Amino acid sequence: MIKVENLVKAFGPKLAVNGVSFTVERGEVLGFLGPNGAGKSTTMRMITGFIPPTGGRITVGGYDMVENPIPAKRLIGYLPENAPAYTDMTVEGFLGFAAELRGLRGEAKKRAIGRAVEMCFLENVLYQSVDTLSKGYRHRTCFAQSIIHDPDILVLDEPTDGLDPNQKHEVRTLIRRMGEKKAIVFSTHILEEVDAACTRAIIIDRGQIVANGTPTELRQRSELAGAVTLRIADADAGTVGQKVRDLPVVRRSEVLDNNGAVVRVRAFPQPTVKNGDLERSLYELAVREKWRLLELKVEEGRLDEVFRSITMPDTKRRVEEGTK
Amino acid sequence: MSADSQVMSSAVAGVHTNALHNIVTIAKRELAAYFASPVAYVFIVIFLLLVGFFTFMVGGFFERGEASLASFFMWHPWLYLFLVPAVGMRLWSEERRLGTMELLLTMPVSTWQAIVGKFAASWLFLAIALGLTFPMVITVSYLGDPDLGAIFTGYLGSLLMAGAYLAIGCMTSAMTRNQVVSFIISVVVCLLLILCGWPPVTNMLVKWASPWLVDIVSGFSVMTHFESFQRGVVDSRDLYYFLAVIGFSLFTTGVIIRSHRAG
């Protein structure tokens, strides 16, 4: 549905987006991750046809966004960053305006507004002027605008920004539900959202894609992935750490917690170790040493750690460049 | 992908969107925006008060002893100088400030449809304000036997002149997200268009410039072109002048918006 090839955007001498390529098919929810200023919004603005790319190609539903923008734009629903809306209009008027520009009239328009209002929980503010709305309501009003024509493609720039935890949860559920039938791209810097809503995630940094995969695949890139954490009662931290480290399958171990009564130790496997060998060896060690094993947990890896390890060096470098 | 696009085109085939519909939708929203805020009412009241004041008090409507609206129309270029940019200044700068420009231009509408729609709405608004001066016509018809043709062409010329000023305001409002800056720039541009044909300025030019140069300079002025409308003459050159200013300014608006989007 969305095909982006080698997308480049230059603002003066600065490359905001530098050679980004990806595709999104129907039934996919693609999460767009990255630090602030990484080029997420710029990419989305190019996909939706707001700004022209400096180089590369964007195809939306078979239409080239640069050469044939009108039919391409028809397929897209777009929630821009900061959820802009005409402040002098009522919610109903604003949604009606969006519906009419989407070619909906009469009964179809009324139905479309009703559906969007229901999905975004806007019944209470329907006749209220947009500038009297709270941020959450305004955000949902703009979100309602993006789904008013039940588009095949949704591009959402930080759809949960400024919402309270309940609303965040609702929007994520909505995205996941709609993602079964549509192609959705959404940007966020909240990592739990990737788990909650995405089928695939892309991490973008300084205009380039630095990681692309399912949330599980990304997590496996974490240093933590495959490590085993043990919780043992009534043991000496030093001895436990030493014994664990002495196992041939363990590359490195660290004592996380030691409050006297309970010790928490994490063991990282050697790169050559097969799946399952580390936890088996550790369990056997605990039995041999007669440790009171309270917990043995295989770590899945954490997205935030992957995110940091991929984007951190660049962020640091940028800060240093900024201070010079 | 081709199967994909076929499904898609059949889905949009049922949706009738055309240029006119888009323009009308955008214009309706824009016009409603004027009347949703106090801008419209303040503008209309001030416009009518000033028109009345200048016509009767400064223009000497009664002292002239003739049944014409000359003392009414002669003030229009000067009144519009400040009032029309005030109407036009928000057209695009407001869209940029609110970020709704991103919304509008990612809808399936072309940039020129958006420009024409917004321009048409504010021009219609000015036409409404101008139309509300109809008591002038009633007064002058009651008092005497005016040339209704000249009054009609006067109104036509006034409306075209307002359109030209407005198109310039539209252009300057696309340049900046700051409405005050937009207002000032368009006042200055409109002032230049007035001054280059204003008798005191042309008389000064005549002293040292060759006559053809004076003609060219004054040919750019709204004054010279508005004048014949006031006399009841619709010269196609005057008509083309105003339409050309409108066309050029709206075209430039499009260029500015495009270059702004391109970064």
Chai-1 contact restraints between the chains, C-beta under 6 A:
chainA,res_idxA,chainB,res_idxB,connection_type,confidence,min_distance_angstrom,max_distance_angstrom,comment,restraint_id
A,F11,B,G263,contact,1.0,0.0,6.0,A-B,restraint_1
A,T48,B,T106,contact,1.0,0.0,6.0,A-B,restraint_2
A,G49,B,T106,contact,1.0,0.0,6.0,A-B,restraint_3
A,F50,B,E102,contact,1.0,0.0,6.0,A-B,restraint_4
A,F50,B,L105,contact,1.0,0.0,6.0,A-B,restraint_5
A,F50,B,T106,contact,1.0,0.0,6.0,A-B,restraint_6
A,I51,B,R261,contact,1.0,0.0,6.0,A-B,restraint_7
A,P52,B,A262,contact,1.0,0.0,6.0,A-B,restraint_8
A,G61,B,S5,contact,1.0,0.0,6.0,A-B,restraint_9
A,G61,B,M8,contact,1.0,0.0,6.0,A-B,restraint_10
A,G62,B,M1,contact,1.0,0.0,6.0,A-B,restraint_11
A,G62,B,D4,contact,1.0,0.0,6.0,A-B,restraint_12
A,G62,B,S5,contact,1.0,0.0,6.0,A-B,restraint_13
A,I70,B,P108,contact,1.0,0.0,6.0,A-B,restraint_14
A,K73,B,P108,contact,1.0,0.0,6.0,A-B,restraint_15
A,R74,B,V12,contact,1.0,0.0,6.0,A-B,restraint_16
A,R74,B,P108,contact,1.0,0.0,6.0,A-B,restraint_17
A,Y78,B,T106,contact,1.0,0.0,6.0,A-B,restraint_18
A,P80,B,E102,contact,1.0,0.0,6.0,A-B,restraint_19
A,N82,B,G99,contact,1.0,0.0,6.0,A-B,restraint_20
A,P84,B,L98,contact,1.0,0.0,6.0,A-B,restraint_21
A,P84,B,G99,contact,1.0,0.0,6.0,A-B,restraint_22
A,P84,B,T100,contact,1.0,0.0,6.0,A-B,restraint_23
A,P84,B,L103,contact,1.0,0.0,6.0,A-B,restraint_24
A,Y86,B,T100,contact,1.0,0.0,6.0,A-B,restraint_25
A,D88,B,A33,contact,1.0,0.0,6.0,A-B,restraint_26
A,D88,B,A36,contact,1.0,0.0,6.0,A-B,restraint_27
A,D88,B,S37,contact,1.0,0.0,6.0,A-B,restraint_28
A,F97,B,R29,contact,1.0,0.0,6.0,A-B,restraint_29
A,E100,B,T25,contact,1.0,0.0,6.0,A-B,restraint_30
A,L101,B,T25,contact,1.0,0.0,6.0,A-B,restraint_31
A,L101,B,M107,contact,1.0,0.0,6.0,A-B,restraint_32
A,G103,B,V15,contact,1.0,0.0,6.0,A-B,restraint_33
A,G103,B,T17,contact,1.0,0.0,6.0,A-B,restraint_34
